[in-house]
Amino acid sequence: MGYQNPIDLLPKELLEQLQEYVEGQIIYIPKKKENRKLWGENTDTKQFFSSRNRQIYVDFQNGMDLGQLSEKYFLTEKSIQRIIKQQK
């Protein structure tokens, strides 16, 4: 998200109205709710974590204990427990 000059984007009348409230300040205008994307929607991050969590559960079922899983996946034992519980 980069800076956009409102002079290039907004009608003069709207810009003048905004200047009554926020002259000389930087503001963020959020997207409408219907245009927002869910976490991980633009990348493969959601898929990566889903696959990793399934593999953690498989490793657990195959006999790895929490300490081994924690070391293998660089997570705390509490995180491993939470993932296993969610995968059941």
Helices and strands as residue ranges (DSSP letters): H 6-9, H 12-22, G 33-35, H 45-61, H 66-73, H 77-87
